[in-house]
């Protein structure tokens, strides 16, 4: 990662810069995190982590926000968590966002929304064989975890965990999305990805949050049930609406 904040870049010792990047990378891999969580993951004291976080906030790499609470709130103020800003994400991902946005806008303008949906499906279908092989090789109760590992291998920093509260199921969380900025303008990419997850896991899934919409992590709820055999992925020529991973 190229540290964001070029002015102090030359003044930062190599070790200091490396540690600061580790703190930012920990947030990228695990999503919005408390200083205590980060300290445990990177092996630093909370005081040291807070010093690095202050610098990252000052350079617009990280922002502080209230921790999102699912279900009934407990007493006391919500914990403060730290999340990457758009600027911080850009430091990790040298993308061709403008080119992609221009290309998708041209498709929509010249061929209409159906062509855009078809592109999203085709993009997903191109990856379907590898993902499907990983998911089908896993036991039914381990499919979400298998999908998370496959997504992480493709740069999505994904995890699977039990859903909080009384929800019967799991949450598939993607802490990074290489095309999040493009998906802000073309949500068809996120919708296609959700449809693809449903096909792979053999059950209806629900997208709860997305990086493209400003959330700290893309979160998909996967109900706990006996999944059926994974469905066949829609082809790019299918006439019904479909989607691709964002």
C-alpha positions as CSV (number, residue, x, y, z in Angstrom):
1,X,0.0,0.0,0.0
2,X,1.2,3.5,-0.8
3,X,0.6,5.5,2.3
4,X,-1.9,8.3,1.7
5,X,-0.6,11.6,3.0
6,X,2.4,12.5,0.8
7,X,3.5,15.5,2.8
8,X,4.7,13.6,5.8
9,X,5.7,10.6,3.7
10,X,9.4,11.5,3.5
11,X,9.5,12.3,7.2
12,X,8.0,9.0,8.4
13,X,10.6,6.3,9.3
14,X,10.2,3.1,7.3
15,X,9.1,1.2,10.3
16,X,6.6,3.8,11.3
17,X,5.1,3.9,7.9
18,X,4.9,0.1,7.7
19,X,3.1,-0.1,11.0
20,X,0.6,2.6,10.0
21,X,-0.1,0.7,6.8
22,X,-0.6,-2.5,8.8
23,X,-3.2,-0.7,10.9
24,X,-5.0,0.5,7.7
25,X,-4.7,-3.0,6.2
26,X,-6.3,-4.5,9.3
27,X,-9.3,-2.3,8.8
28,X,-9.5,-3.2,5.1
29,X,-9.4,-6.9,5.8
30,X,-11.8,-6.9,8.8
31,X,-14.1,-3.9,8.2
32,X,-14.8,-1.1,10.7
33,X,-13.0,-1.9,13.9
34,X,-12.4,-0.6,17.4
35,X,-8.9,0.4,18.5
36,X,-8.9,-2.6,20.8
37,X,-9.7,-5.0,18.0
38,X,-7.0,-3.5,15.8
39,X,-4.4,-3.6,18.6
40,X,-5.1,-7.3,19.2
41,X,-4.8,-8.1,15.5
42,X,-1.6,-6.2,14.8
43,X,0.1,-6.9,18.1
44,X,0.3,-3.3,19.4
45,X,-0.9,-1.4,22.5
46,X,-4.2,0.4,22.2
47,X,-2.3,3.7,22.8
48,X,0.0,3.0,19.9
49,X,-2.9,2.1,17.6
50,X,-4.8,5.2,18.6
51,X,-1.7,7.3,17.7
52,X,-1.6,5.8,14.2
53,X,-5.4,6.1,13.8
54,X,-5.2,9.8,14.7
55,X,-2.6,10.2,11.9
56,X,-4.7,8.2,9.4
57,X,-7.8,10.3,10.3
58,X,-5.8,13.5,9.8
59,X,-4.8,12.3,6.3
60,X,-8.3,11.3,5.4
61,X,-7.4,7.6,5.1
62,X,-9.6,6.5,8.0
63,X,-12.8,8.0,9.6
64,X,-14.3,7.4,13.0
65,X,-18.0,6.5,13.3
66,X,-20.4,4.9,15.8
67,X,-20.4,1.1,15.7
68,X,-23.5,-0.2,13.9
69,X,-25.7,-2.2,16.3
70,X,-28.0,-5.0,15.2
71,X,-31.0,-5.9,17.4
72,X,-31.6,-4.3,20.8
73,X,-29.2,-1.7,22.0
74,X,-27.4,-2.3,25.2
75,X,-26.8,0.5,27.8
76,X,-24.1,3.0,27.2
77,X,-22.7,4.8,24.2
78,X,-22.0,2.8,21.1
79,X,-18.3,1.9,20.7
80,X,-16.3,4.1,18.2
81,X,-15.1,2.2,15.2
82,X,-12.7,3.2,12.5
83,X,-13.4,2.6,8.8
84,X,-11.5,3.3,5.6
85,X,-12.5,6.4,3.6
86,X,-12.7,6.3,-0.2
87,X,-9.3,7.9,-0.2
88,X,-8.0,5.1,2.0
89,X,-9.4,2.4,-0.3
90,X,-7.9,4.1,-3.3
91,X,-4.5,3.8,-1.6
92,X,-4.9,0.0,-1.7
93,X,-6.5,-0.4,-5.1
94,X,-5.1,1.2,-8.2
95,X,-8.2,0.8,-10.4
96,X,-9.6,1.8,-13.7
97,X,-12.8,3.2,-12.2
98,X,-13.3,6.1,-14.7
99,X,-12.7,3.8,-17.7
100,X,-15.2,1.2,-16.3
101,X,-17.8,3.9,-15.5
102,X,-17.4,5.4,-19.0
103,X,-17.8,1.9,-20.6
104,X,-20.9,1.0,-18.6
105,X,-22.5,4.3,-19.2
106,X,-21.9,3.9,-23.0
107,X,-23.5,0.4,-22.8
108,X,-26.5,1.8,-21.0
109,X,-26.9,4.8,-23.3
110,X,-26.5,2.9,-26.6
111,X,-28.1,-0.4,-25.8
112,X,-30.3,0.2,-22.7
113,X,-30.5,-1.1,-19.2
114,X,-31.1,-4.7,-20.4
115,X,-27.7,-4.7,-22.0
116,X,-26.2,-3.4,-18.8
117,X,-27.8,-6.3,-16.8
118,X,-26.7,-8.7,-19.5
119,X,-23.1,-7.5,-19.0
120,X,-23.4,-7.9,-15.2
121,X,-24.6,-11.4,-15.7
122,X,-21.9,-12.2,-18.2
123,X,-19.2,-10.9,-15.8
124,X,-20.5,-13.2,-13.1
125,X,-20.9,-16.2,-15.4
126,X,-17.2,-15.9,-16.4
127,X,-16.3,-16.6,-12.8
128,X,-19.0,-19.2,-12.0
129,X,-17.1,-22.4,-12.7
130,X,-14.3,-21.7,-10.2
131,X,-16.7,-20.5,-7.5
132,X,-19.1,-23.3,-8.1
133,X,-16.4,-26.0,-7.8
134,X,-15.3,-24.6,-4.4
135,X,-18.8,-24.4,-3.0
136,X,-20.0,-27.8,-4.3
137,X,-16.9,-29.4,-2.8
138,X,-17.9,-28.2,0.7
139,X,-20.4,-29.7,3.0
140,X,-23.8,-27.9,2.9
141,X,-23.2,-26.3,6.3
142,X,-19.8,-25.1,5.2
143,X,-20.7,-23.5,1.9
144,X,-20.9,-20.0,3.0
145,X,-17.4,-20.2,4.6
146,X,-16.1,-21.8,1.4
147,X,-17.5,-19.0,-0.7
148,X,-16.0,-16.4,1.7
149,X,-12.5,-18.0,1.2
150,X,-12.9,-18.0,-2.6
151,X,-13.9,-14.4,-2.6
152,X,-11.0,-13.5,-0.4
153,X,-8.7,-15.2,-2.9
154,X,-10.1,-12.7,-5.5
155,X,-9.4,-9.7,-3.3
156,X,-12.8,-9.2,-1.5
157,X,-11.4,-9.8,2.1
158,X,-14.5,-11.9,2.9
159,X,-15.5,-13.6,6.1
160,X,-18.5,-15.7,7.2
161,X,-20.0,-15.6,10.7
162,X,-23.2,-16.5,12.5
163,X,-25.8,-13.8,12.2
164,X,-26.4,-11.8,15.4
165,X,-29.5,-12.0,17.6
166,X,-32.4,-14.3,16.7
167,X,-31.6,-14.5,13.0
168,X,-31.2,-18.1,12.0
169,X,-28.4,-18.0,9.5
170,X,-25.0,-16.6,8.6
171,X,-23.6,-13.3,7.4
172,X,-21.3,-13.2,4.4
173,X,-19.2,-10.1,4.8
174,X,-17.0,-8.5,2.1
175,X,-14.7,-5.9,3.7
176,X,-13.3,-4.8,0.3
177,X,-14.7,-4.5,-3.2
178,X,-12.4,-3.7,-6.1
179,X,-15.3,-2.1,-8.0
180,X,-17.1,-0.3,-5.2
181,X,-16.8,3.1,-6.8
182,X,-18.2,1.8,-10.1
183,X,-21.1,0.0,-8.3
184,X,-22.1,3.3,-6.7
185,X,-23.3,4.4,-10.1
186,X,-24.3,1.0,-11.4
187,X,-26.0,-1.0,-8.7
188,X,-26.7,-3.7,-11.2
189,X,-23.3,-5.1,-10.4
190,X,-24.3,-5.5,-6.7
191,X,-27.6,-7.0,-7.7
192,X,-26.0,-9.5,-10.0
193,X,-23.6,-10.5,-7.3
194,X,-26.4,-11.1,-4.8
195,X,-28.3,-13.2,-7.4
196,X,-25.1,-15.2,-8.1
197,X,-24.6,-15.9,-4.4
198,X,-28.1,-17.2,-4.2
199,X,-27.5,-19.5,-7.1
200,X,-24.2,-20.8,-5.7
201,X,-25.6,-21.5,-2.2
202,X,-28.9,-22.9,-3.4
203,X,-31.1,-20.6,-1.2
204,X,-32.5,-17.1,-1.2
205,X,-30.1,-14.6,0.2
206,X,-30.6,-11.0,1.3
207,X,-28.2,-8.1,0.9
208,X,-28.2,-6.0,4.0
209,X,-25.5,-3.5,3.3
210,X,-23.0,-2.5,0.6
211,X,-19.8,-0.6,0.4
212,X,-21.2,1.1,-2.7
213,X,-24.0,2.6,-0.6
214,X,-21.6,3.9,2.0
215,X,-21.8,1.1,4.5
216,X,-18.6,-0.1,6.1
217,X,-18.9,-3.6,4.6
218,X,-20.9,-5.6,2.1
219,X,-23.1,-7.9,4.2
220,X,-25.3,-10.7,2.8
221,X,-27.6,-12.7,5.0
222,X,-27.7,-16.4,4.2
223,X,-30.6,-18.2,6.0
224,X,-29.7,-21.4,7.8
225,X,-31.5,-24.1,6.0
226,X,-30.9,-27.3,4.1
227,X,-29.6,-25.9,0.8
228,X,-30.7,-27.4,-2.4
229,X,-28.3,-28.3,-5.2
230,X,-26.8,-25.0,-6.5
231,X,-28.8,-23.6,-9.4
232,X,-27.5,-23.1,-12.9
233,X,-26.1,-19.6,-13.4
234,X,-28.1,-17.4,-15.8
235,X,-26.4,-16.9,-19.1
236,X,-25.7,-13.5,-20.5
237,X,-28.4,-14.0,-23.1
238,X,-31.1,-14.7,-20.5
239,X,-34.1,-12.4,-20.9
240,X,-34.9,-11.9,-17.2
241,X,-33.0,-9.4,-15.0
242,X,-29.8,-10.7,-13.5
243,X,-26.5,-9.6,-11.9
244,X,-22.8,-10.0,-11.2
245,X,-20.2,-9.6,-8.3
246,X,-19.4,-6.1,-7.3
